[in-house]
Amino acid sequence: MEPLGETWTHDAQSQLQNMESHLVDAAVALGLYLETRTTNLRSADQGQAERQSEYEERRAIEAQLEAELRSDLTHVQRWEALEGIRFEAERRQLTARWEAGSIPKAYFRRLPFLHARSFLFAADGLFKSLRQLR
């Protein structure tokens, strides 16, 4: 039987280190997936109170902007201005929440899917390394 060369040993060690990295990545991704999934489920239960709070916050901004409207606007001009105010109030609200460190709900809801995908990529890398080592 021919002894295994240094090249093979080095390649095997590299593959084992690579496998270890993939395994750690998979464990971290799975942990983050479970955490964000649980957090999303909890936040869904608290959704009504939060939606009411967001609505009241946005209405306060809209009321402030409406108070700044000129009084001599026609009905059509006022209607158009109110549409712009709704958009501006939402923009200000989102900007304030971002500056306070809040992640938009649409982004937050995607986190479990991103972590699940990371887990699958890590598992795939682990299996590929195993095949190559074999």
Backbone as a chain_set.jsonl record, in Angstrom:
{"seq": "MEPLGETWTHDAQSQLQNMESHLVDAAVALGLYLETRTTNLRSADQGQAERQSEYEERRAIEAQLEAELRSDLTHVQRWEALEGIRFEAERRQLTARWEAGSIPKAYFRRLPFLHARSFLFAADGLFKSLRQLR", "coords": {"N": [[0.851, -1.177, 0.0], [0.558, 2.139, -0.831], [1.961, 4.998, 0.744], [0.105, 7.761, 2.008], [0.414, 10.916, 0.537], [1.915, 14.141, 1.301], [0.5, 16.129, 0.011], [-2.071, 15.051, -0.274], [-2.776, 14.862, 2.417], [-2.717, 17.539, 3.175], [-4.79, 18.517, 1.517], [-6.932, 17.055, 2.554], [-7.052, 18.059, 5.172], [-7.689, 20.694, 4.593], [-10.229, 20.347, 3.469], [-11.599, 19.323, 5.697], [-11.479, 21.541, 7.428], [-12.981, 23.289, 5.886], [-15.429, 21.938, 5.937], [-15.986, 22.158, 8.635], [-16.403, 24.925, 8.83], [-18.7, 25.183, 7.233], [-20.476, 23.67, 8.77], [-20.598, 25.148, 11.162], [-21.674, 27.528, 10.085], [-24.182, 26.551, 9.269], [-25.279, 25.842, 11.761], [-25.423, 28.348, 13.034], [-27.115, 29.733, 11.242], [-29.442, 28.17, 11.471], [-30.078, 28.615, 14.173], [-30.574, 31.406, 14.108], [-32.706, 31.42, 12.326], [-34.702, 30.033, 13.816], [-34.946, 31.81, 15.955], [-35.804, 34.256, 14.721], [-38.155, 33.371, 13.551], [-39.719, 32.68, 15.764], [-39.846, 35.195, 16.972], [-41.22, 36.615, 14.981], [-43.696, 35.274, 15.083], [-44.514, 35.956, 17.669], [-44.684, 38.745, 17.386], [-46.754, 38.931, 15.589], [-48.928, 38.344, 17.164], [-49.036, 40.613, 18.733], [-49.731, 42.5, 16.949], [-52.141, 44.06, 16.458], [-52.314, 46.099, 18.445], [-49.926, 47.427, 17.913], [-50.341, 48.241, 15.263], [-52.442, 50.041, 15.662], [-51.14, 51.983, 17.184], [-49.211, 52.871, 15.325], [-50.955, 53.909, 13.403], [-52.151, 56.038, 14.82], [-49.903, 57.601, 15.279], [-49.168, 58.273, 12.637], [-51.491, 59.677, 11.904], [-51.28, 61.904, 13.573], [-49.073, 63.206, 12.473], [-50.131, 63.728, 9.947], [-52.23, 65.467, 10.681], [-50.778, 67.652, 11.635], [-49.498, 68.455, 9.261], [-51.744, 69.049, 7.699], [-52.745, 71.226, 9.072], [-50.994, 73.137, 8.288], [-51.754, 73.784, 5.736], [-52.767, 76.058, 3.19], [-55.548, 78.258, 3.52], [-57.04, 79.13, 1.377], [-57.401, 77.248, -0.635], [-58.84, 75.517, -3.413], [-61.487, 73.055, -3.653], [-60.571, 70.859, -5.19], [-57.798, 71.369, -5.23], [-57.298, 71.141, -2.503], [-57.961, 68.443, -2.081], [-55.962, 67.19, -3.632], [-53.729, 68.085, -2.232], [-54.131, 66.831, 0.222], [-53.755, 64.165, -0.492], [-51.019, 64.225, -1.062], [-50.141, 64.851, 1.492], [-50.76, 62.54, 2.947], [-48.936, 60.741, 1.824], [-46.509, 62.047, 2.469], [-46.654, 62.03, 5.272], [-46.487, 59.293, 5.812], [-43.936, 58.808, 4.782], [-42.347, 60.391, 6.51], [-42.89, 59.129, 8.941], [-41.845, 56.525, 8.503], [-39.16, 57.195, 8.05], [-38.45, 58.276, 10.539], [-38.763, 56.014, 12.149], [-36.812, 54.331, 11.027], [-34.507, 55.813, 11.644], [-34.596, 55.543, 14.357], [-33.805, 53.001, 14.625], [-35.504, 50.941, 13.99], [-36.522, 48.117, 12.162], [-38.087, 47.836, 9.021], [-41.319, 46.267, 8.797], [-41.824, 44.589, 6.592], [-39.269, 43.849, 5.844], [-38.422, 42.596, 8.159], [-40.138, 40.4, 8.276], [-39.077, 38.855, 6.272], [-36.713, 37.838, 7.252], [-36.669, 35.146, 8.53], [-36.818, 33.541, 6.203], [-34.501, 34.249, 4.825], [-32.558, 33.332, 6.626], [-33.177, 30.612, 6.595], [-32.521, 30.0, 3.962], [-29.769, 30.539, 4.078], [-29.04, 28.483, 5.803], [-29.577, 26.255, 4.17], [-27.722, 26.671, 2.079], [-25.337, 26.397, 3.525], [-25.573, 23.732, 4.395], [-25.581, 22.455, 1.921], [-22.992, 23.098, 1.049], [-21.562, 21.689, 2.971], [-22.252, 19.02, 2.348], [-21.183, 18.864, -0.244], [-18.472, 19.159, 0.339], [-18.081, 16.831, 1.825], [-18.519, 14.893, -0.164], [-16.37, 15.48, -1.843], [-14.237, 14.942, -0.172], [-14.545, 12.233, 0.172]], "CA": [[0.0, 0.0, 0.0], [1.349, 3.357, -1.007], [1.648, 5.965, 1.802], [-0.584, 8.984, 1.585], [1.372, 11.996, 0.416], [1.651, 15.406, 2.0], [-0.53, 16.865, -0.735], [-3.372, 14.499, 0.096], [-3.009, 15.238, 3.814], [-3.054, 18.968, 3.183], [-6.118, 18.642, 0.916], [-7.908, 16.513, 3.507], [-7.17, 19.026, 6.259], [-8.424, 21.853, 4.052], [-11.637, 19.956, 3.343], [-12.166, 19.224, 7.047], [-11.691, 22.918, 7.903], [-14.094, 23.801, 5.103], [-16.627, 21.304, 6.474], [-16.242, 22.765, 9.942], [-16.99, 26.251, 8.567], [-20.082, 24.979, 6.769], [-21.268, 23.181, 9.897], [-20.827, 26.306, 12.039], [-22.616, 28.404, 9.377], [-25.507, 25.92, 9.324], [-25.778, 25.946, 13.136], [-25.774, 29.753, 13.28], [-28.291, 30.047, 10.425], [-30.596, 27.507, 12.077], [-30.41, 29.366, 15.392], [-31.18, 32.689, 13.72], [-34.021, 31.102, 11.743], [-35.639, 29.736, 14.906], [-35.15, 33.041, 16.724], [-36.63, 35.226, 13.987], [-39.481, 32.778, 13.351], [-40.417, 32.836, 17.037], [-40.103, 36.626, 17.151], [-42.288, 36.976, 14.047], [-44.958, 34.74, 15.601], [-44.888, 36.787, 18.808], [-45.068, 40.086, 16.938], [-48.061, 38.823, 14.935], [-49.93, 38.413, 18.234], [-49.079, 41.983, 19.235], [-49.904, 43.338, 15.778], [-53.261, 45.006, 16.498], [-51.943, 47.266, 19.264], [-48.868, 48.146, 17.202], [-50.958, 48.907, 14.104], [-53.193, 51.178, 16.178], [-50.151, 52.992, 17.568], [-48.671, 53.432, 14.083], [-52.009, 54.708, 12.788], [-52.283, 57.284, 15.583], [-48.681, 58.371, 15.018], [-49.282, 58.822, 11.279], [-52.578, 60.672, 11.911], [-50.762, 63.117, 14.225], [-48.234, 63.872, 11.467], [-51.051, 64.252, 8.925], [-52.939, 66.619, 11.249], [-49.821, 68.759, 11.663], [-49.307, 68.922, 7.886], [-53.011, 69.639, 7.256], [-52.869, 72.541, 9.715], [-50.119, 74.061, 7.564], [-52.308, 74.067, 4.409], [-53.374, 77.381, 2.991], [-57.008, 78.198, 3.657], [-57.701, 79.56, 0.152], [-57.341, 76.198, -1.654], [-60.114, 75.011, -3.932], [-61.783, 71.689, -3.229], [-59.669, 69.967, -5.933], [-56.44, 71.591, -4.719], [-57.229, 70.581, -1.146], [-57.956, 66.986, -2.237], [-54.614, 66.824, -4.104], [-52.798, 68.355, -1.131], [-54.33, 65.782, 1.227], [-53.092, 62.962, -1.008], [-49.588, 64.444, -0.831], [-49.915, 64.824, 2.941], [-50.746, 61.129, 3.368], [-47.65, 60.188, 1.392], [-45.45, 62.696, 3.251], [-46.753, 61.547, 6.655], [-45.944, 57.932, 5.84], [-42.491, 58.916, 4.574], [-41.751, 60.899, 7.758], [-43.019, 58.092, 9.956], [-40.87, 55.479, 8.203], [-37.824, 57.754, 8.261], [-38.239, 58.379, 11.989], [-38.598, 54.656, 12.677], [-35.496, 53.854, 10.577], [-33.49, 56.516, 12.418], [-34.653, 55.012, 15.726], [-33.274, 51.641, 14.6], [-36.557, 49.964, 13.727], [-36.482, 47.482, 10.846], [-39.44, 47.772, 8.447], [-41.968, 44.975, 8.982], [-41.651, 43.75, 5.398], [-37.911, 43.307, 5.908], [-38.361, 41.721, 9.321], [-40.84, 39.164, 7.926], [-38.225, 38.082, 5.356], [-35.544, 37.3, 7.945], [-36.632, 33.681, 8.637], [-36.553, 32.956, 4.89], [-33.084, 34.453, 4.535], [-31.786, 32.425, 7.465], [-33.41, 29.253, 6.088], [-31.71, 29.885, 2.748], [-28.369, 30.436, 4.519], [-28.862, 27.13, 6.325], [-29.524, 25.325, 3.034], [-26.434, 26.862, 1.406], [-24.291, 25.81, 4.373], [-25.73, 22.271, 4.329], [-25.139, 22.049, 0.584], [-21.532, 23.178, 1.063], [-21.076, 20.586, 3.789], [-22.393, 17.779, 1.567], [-20.208, 18.904, -1.338], [-17.16, 18.888, 0.935], [-18.052, 15.4, 2.167], [-18.348, 14.159, -1.42], [-15.023, 15.708, -2.332], [-13.328, 14.233, 0.734], [-14.725, 10.806, -0.105]], "C": [[0.893, 1.235, 0.0], [0.99, 4.363, 0.092], [0.967, 7.203, 1.213], [0.41, 10.129, 1.598], [0.965, 13.231, 1.202], [0.546, 16.195, 1.314], [-1.912, 16.381, -0.337], [-3.73, 14.914, 1.515], [-3.422, 16.702, 3.909], [-4.47, 19.186, 2.624], [-7.197, 18.156, 1.873], [-8.12, 17.488, 4.669], [-7.957, 20.252, 5.801], [-9.912, 21.537, 3.95], [-12.307, 19.857, 4.713], [-12.413, 20.61, 7.648], [-12.874, 23.558, 7.187], [-15.418, 23.238, 5.631], [-17.008, 21.903, 7.822], [-16.898, 24.142, 9.775], [-18.447, 26.127, 8.129], [-20.988, 24.529, 7.911], [-21.594, 24.319, 10.867], [-21.838, 27.263, 11.392], [-24.037, 27.849, 9.453], [-26.104, 26.056, 10.721], [-26.224, 27.38, 13.452], [-27.049, 30.123, 12.509], [-29.543, 29.415, 11.007], [-31.03, 28.232, 13.35], [-31.095, 30.682, 15.081], [-32.556, 32.487, 13.106], [-35.044, 30.88, 12.857], [-35.958, 30.986, 15.717], [-36.077, 34.007, 15.996], [-38.039, 34.679, 13.739], [-40.32, 32.948, 14.615], [-40.78, 34.299, 17.273], [-41.221, 37.09, 16.223], [-43.636, 36.485, 14.524], [-45.443, 35.564, 16.78], [-45.376, 38.156, 18.367], [-46.402, 40.057, 16.204], [-49.176, 38.903, 15.972], [-50.096, 39.84, 18.749], [-49.415, 42.978, 18.133], [-50.982, 44.393, 15.883], [-52.904, 46.264, 17.285], [-50.887, 48.1, 18.551], [-49.432, 48.894, 15.991], [-51.741, 50.142, 14.537], [-52.25, 52.317, 16.55], [-49.554, 53.667, 16.33], [-49.695, 54.335, 13.403], [-52.131, 56.055, 13.495], [-51.08, 58.199, 15.358], [-48.765, 59.046, 13.645], [-50.366, 59.891, 11.209], [-52.115, 61.982, 12.546], [-49.89, 63.902, 13.244], [-49.121, 64.488, 10.392], [-51.778, 65.495, 9.428], [-52.034, 67.852, 11.282], [-49.646, 69.339, 10.259], [-50.581, 69.576, 7.341], [-53.197, 71.037, 7.836], [-52.027, 73.589, 8.995], [-50.653, 74.411, 6.172], [-52.884, 75.482, 4.351], [-54.891, 77.236, 3.041], [-57.735, 78.549, 2.363], [-57.658, 78.512, -0.97], [-58.742, 75.832, -2.132], [-60.298, 73.582, -3.436], [-60.823, 70.699, -3.898], [-58.236, 70.116, -5.422], [-56.264, 70.987, -3.327], [-57.155, 69.06, -1.204], [-56.561, 66.498, -2.664], [-53.583, 67.017, -2.988], [-52.914, 67.272, -0.053], [-53.693, 64.46, 0.795], [-51.574, 63.067, -0.774], [-49.23, 64.369, 0.645], [-49.865, 63.388, 3.441], [-49.406, 60.477, 3.024], [-46.515, 60.743, 2.252], [-45.469, 62.219, 4.71], [-46.179, 60.147, 6.775], [-44.424, 57.952, 5.679], [-41.796, 59.383, 5.853], [-41.781, 59.847, 8.858], [-41.972, 56.987, 9.738], [-39.442, 55.954, 8.441], [-37.503, 57.822, 9.749], [-38.006, 56.994, 12.596], [-37.232, 54.082, 12.278], [-34.394, 54.493, 11.408], [-33.45, 56.025, 13.865], [-34.166, 53.567, 15.792], [-34.296, 50.559, 14.341], [-36.446, 49.427, 12.299], [-37.9, 47.47, 10.287], [-40.018, 46.36, 8.547], [-41.768, 44.044, 7.799], [-40.264, 43.116, 5.387], [-37.821, 42.265, 7.027], [-39.031, 40.377, 9.023], [-40.014, 38.272, 7.004], [-37.048, 37.402, 6.054], [-35.559, 35.771, 8.101], [-36.305, 33.004, 7.296], [-35.077, 33.102, 4.502], [-32.205, 33.505, 5.351], [-31.97, 30.973, 7.029], [-32.571, 29.013, 4.834], [-30.227, 29.764, 3.097], [-28.077, 29.038, 5.061], [-28.729, 26.132, 5.178], [-28.204, 25.452, 2.269], [-25.3, 26.223, 2.21], [-24.363, 24.28, 4.328], [-25.257, 21.745, 2.976], [-23.61, 22.059, 0.504], [-20.915, 22.038, 1.866], [-21.137, 19.272, 3.011], [-21.406, 17.73, 0.397], [-18.804, 18.607, -0.816], [-17.013, 17.418, 1.293], [-17.804, 14.544, 0.92], [-16.911, 14.277, -1.927], [-13.992, 14.968, -1.463], [-13.376, 12.732, 0.492], [-13.884, 10.412, -1.289]], "O": [[1.86, 1.328, 0.756], [-0.196, 4.565, 0.35], [1.23, 7.614, 0.083], [1.163, 10.295, 2.558], [-0.158, 13.348, 1.692], [-0.252, 16.857, 1.977], [-2.816, 17.18, -0.092], [-4.874, 15.281, 1.782], [-4.355, 17.054, 4.63], [-5.253, 19.949, 3.192], [-8.254, 18.776, 1.99], [-9.253, 17.71, 5.094], [-8.79, 20.777, 6.54], [-10.754, 22.363, 4.302], [-13.458, 20.264, 4.869], [-13.433, 20.832, 8.3], [-13.668, 24.275, 7.796], [-16.404, 23.965, 5.758], [-18.183, 22.125, 8.114], [-17.836, 24.479, 10.496], [-19.313, 26.867, 8.594], [-22.138, 24.96, 8.003], [-22.726, 24.438, 11.336], [-22.747, 27.753, 12.062], [-24.986, 28.6, 9.677], [-27.291, 26.349, 10.863], [-27.272, 27.592, 14.062], [-27.952, 30.75, 13.062], [-30.598, 30.049, 11.039], [-32.223, 28.437, 13.573], [-32.087, 31.036, 15.718], [-33.467, 33.282, 13.335], [-36.124, 31.471, 12.84], [-37.102, 31.197, 16.119], [-37.029, 34.52, 16.585], [-39.006, 35.441, 13.719], [-41.492, 33.317, 14.544], [-41.886, 34.608, 17.719], [-42.077, 37.874, 16.632], [-44.631, 37.197, 14.39], [-46.635, 35.847, 16.894], [-46.358, 38.673, 18.9], [-47.116, 41.059, 16.196], [-50.24, 39.459, 15.702], [-51.191, 40.226, 19.158], [-49.385, 44.186, 18.368], [-50.773, 45.523, 15.441], [-53.17, 47.376, 16.829], [-50.939, 49.329, 18.575], [-49.052, 50.034, 15.724], [-51.708, 51.17, 13.861], [-52.53, 53.481, 16.262], [-49.409, 54.889, 16.294], [-49.348, 55.397, 12.889], [-52.205, 57.096, 12.843], [-51.224, 59.417, 15.259], [-48.471, 60.233, 13.506], [-50.191, 60.904, 10.532], [-52.517, 63.057, 12.103], [-49.965, 65.129, 13.194], [-48.902, 65.624, 9.973], [-51.927, 66.469, 8.69], [-52.479, 68.962, 10.99], [-49.645, 70.557, 10.08], [-50.502, 70.555, 6.598], [-53.739, 71.924, 7.177], [-52.307, 74.784, 9.08], [-50.067, 75.252, 5.489], [-53.408, 76.01, 5.332], [-55.44, 76.207, 2.648], [-58.934, 78.293, 2.253], [-57.858, 78.855, -2.136], [-59.7, 75.837, -1.359], [-59.383, 72.981, -2.873], [-60.316, 69.794, -3.236], [-57.54, 69.124, -5.206], [-55.227, 70.404, -3.013], [-56.381, 68.447, -0.469], [-56.047, 65.519, -2.124], [-52.674, 66.203, -2.828], [-51.908, 66.849, 0.516], [-53.157, 63.725, 1.624], [-50.936, 62.107, -0.342], [-48.158, 63.886, 1.011], [-49.02, 63.05, 4.269], [-48.825, 59.757, 3.836], [-45.658, 59.988, 2.71], [-44.412, 62.028, 5.312], [-45.465, 59.845, 7.731], [-43.712, 57.207, 6.352], [-40.767, 58.828, 6.236], [-40.82, 59.693, 9.612], [-41.297, 56.571, 10.679], [-38.613, 55.211, 8.967], [-36.402, 57.463, 10.166], [-37.145, 56.83, 13.461], [-36.572, 53.428, 13.085], [-33.458, 53.816, 11.832], [-32.409, 56.082, 14.52], [-34.115, 52.972, 16.869], [-33.986, 49.374, 14.462], [-36.294, 50.194, 11.349], [-38.834, 47.126, 11.01], [-39.294, 45.376, 8.399], [-41.564, 42.844, 7.979], [-40.107, 41.97, 4.967], [-37.225, 41.201, 6.861], [-38.549, 39.334, 9.464], [-40.229, 37.06, 6.96], [-36.451, 36.482, 5.497], [-34.539, 35.139, 7.825], [-35.591, 32.001, 7.268], [-34.484, 32.191, 3.923], [-31.236, 32.945, 4.839], [-31.025, 30.186, 7.085], [-31.981, 27.945, 4.669], [-29.508, 28.976, 2.482], [-27.01, 28.476, 4.813], [-27.862, 25.259, 5.212], [-27.631, 24.443, 1.856], [-24.411, 25.587, 1.644], [-23.334, 23.611, 4.234], [-24.606, 20.703, 2.905], [-23.007, 21.137, -0.045], [-19.878, 21.491, 1.491], [-20.178, 18.5, 3.017], [-20.859, 16.672, 0.089], [-18.038, 17.887, -1.456], [-15.952, 16.826, 1.092], [-17.003, 13.609, 0.934], [-16.317, 13.299, -2.38], [-13.003, 14.439, -1.97], [-12.36, 12.045, 0.596], [-13.89, 9.248, -1.69]]}, "num_chains": 1, "name": "protein.A"}
